[in-house]
Amino acid sequence: MEIEIDTDVAIVGCGPVGAVAANLLGLQGLRVMVLERERVGHAQPRAFSCDDEALRVYQAAGLADEVRAHMARASMVHYTGVDGRQFAEIDIAGLDFGNGFPPLNFFYQPTLEAELRRGLERFEHVEMHLGREVTAIAQDAGGATLQVREVEGGERWRVRARYVLGCDGARSTVRRLAGIGLTGDSYPDRWLAVSGQPEDERAMRIRDATFVCDPHRPTFVAEGAENDFRVEMMVNPGETDAQLEDPENVARLISRYVDPARFRITRSVVYAFHNMVAERWRDGRIFLLGDAAHQMPPMMGQGLVSGLRDAANLTWKLALVLRGAAADSLLDSYETERRPHVKAMADASVGMSKVFLARRRWTAVLRDRFFVAIQKVPRIRRAIRNMEFKPGAVYPAGAFIHGGRRGKKDVQGTMFPQYPVATTSGTVLSDAVLGDGFALVVSGAEAVDRDAWDRLGARVVILLPAGSAPRDGAMVDETGRIGAWLAARGVQCVLVRPDRFVFAAGALVELPAIARAAERTFLGAAPHGATPRRSAAAA
């Protein structure tokens, strides 16, 4: 017997990306069904690190405190070269990219996934089903029909969804069923990833995160969260799987970084990395997110983070469309916005790989000397220590004012900063005041005509200078950083999208034009005067 089920969004895959997408859609009040092939959560620590943007996405999902409770914050990153000599370092603890969180954090993936899945228990309208795999998807004008079977049983479902999100990893079943191919490169180099738990501090011979750019065997080492210690090293030519799987050989390989006698190995696996991207991220009612849409080398630690950005970008747009406010064409902006940023991040990862994974000794010696020399120039030293090589969160085109195209100096398409602000309830990070929908931030005005913003479902927030008394509908810029950001760009008002990217910014006199542009972009399917239903969190 086939069971028929109806839902707004079906999410295939419940790794971190799928779980975050489900949490974000749950906050929007949508009916969501999550289908995960595995019956139990992953017990292996695969992904290892995330940045401040990832934590901001977790914050948007209402789970920042829960996941941060199990994370370790990185303080320094070292780069050592030939003969172990350091040629560069980054003071991570001293960096602030304006997202409200530390820029580099380590986590233990089984614990992270458990917290994200636990977050789904908040929503009666979100269902998670383990041990279910999708065998077929058919689309029509009104939605998609998924054929689902129980992995260890005979039960079969027919799931009817308005939209389908493929969050099922690099070997995505959804991508295959949609007939979407991959383009890009697979690299011949293999890596041995070893995770384990040291008995005590005496076991660790390196504490800070370190890129060991030794031409004999490039290696990454870091002390992670929950007593998890990670060593990832490049496999040399001629080394066989049998050698790399031999516990005695693994112990010898990691002995430079940890005392094998005081170290319990929990995972040892050989892998290769890829730089691949799906030919398209949308096929009618089907969308690809995370590794299903793109895979990149791990040098920047941005694989998982890029998937989280995908979820943050797409979910609020789906909510607008499913509520009947926005036209389905709004969803095309997902790939328009995300693909260039993913490519920039992948290109940066490939570039770093070429620099830091040099295998010839003379090349590595020249690299080391070059980096030491150029850092004698203060501006270059600051660029390296401030991680300016990491592509910024900027979308060159998409669902923004002026037809979505931005010039180099435009504010639209950039991320609005987050800093501590004072409110009548105490000091919080500013995103908590903006809410989970649209927000209009205004500086230099005591009141704003709210009619147009109510139609958009936008929260109006007055920014007050430091030292002001908190009041309802306002936030006090305690650090002065948000006001400085506005002043540096010559703007007084900013319309912020739910994913914290700026739709438009300008002077106060431009507010009516911004409101009209926002209505055209985001209320294109709604009758004039209709108001999008507020999400569960904002209500």
Secondary structure, 3 states (H helix, E strand, C coil): CEEEEEEEEEEECCCHHHHHHHHHHHHCCCCEEEEECCCCCCCCCCCCEECHHHHHHHHHCCCHHHHHCCCEECCCEEEECHHHCEEEEECHHHCCCCCCCCCCEECCHHHHHHHHHHHHHHCCCEEEEECEEEEEEEEECCEEEEEEEECCCCCEEEEEEEEEEECCCCCCHHHHHCCCCEEEEEEEEEEEEEEEEECCHHHECCCCEEEECCCCCCEEEEECCCCCEEEEEECCCCCCHHHHHCHHHHHHHHCCCECHHHEEEEEEEEEEEEEEEECCCEECCEEECHHHCEECCHHHCCHHHHHHHHHHHHHHHHHHHHCCCCCHHHHHHHHHHHHHHHHHHHHHHHHHHHHHCCCCHHHHHHHHHHHHHHCCCHHHHHHHHCCCCCCCCECCCCCCCHHHCCCCCCCCCEECCCCEEEECCEEEEHHHHHCCCCEEEEECCCCCCCHHHHHHCCEEEEEECCCCCCCCCEEECCCCHHHHHHHHCCCCEEEECCCCEEEEEECHHHHHHHHHHHHHHHCCCCCCCCCCCCCCCCC
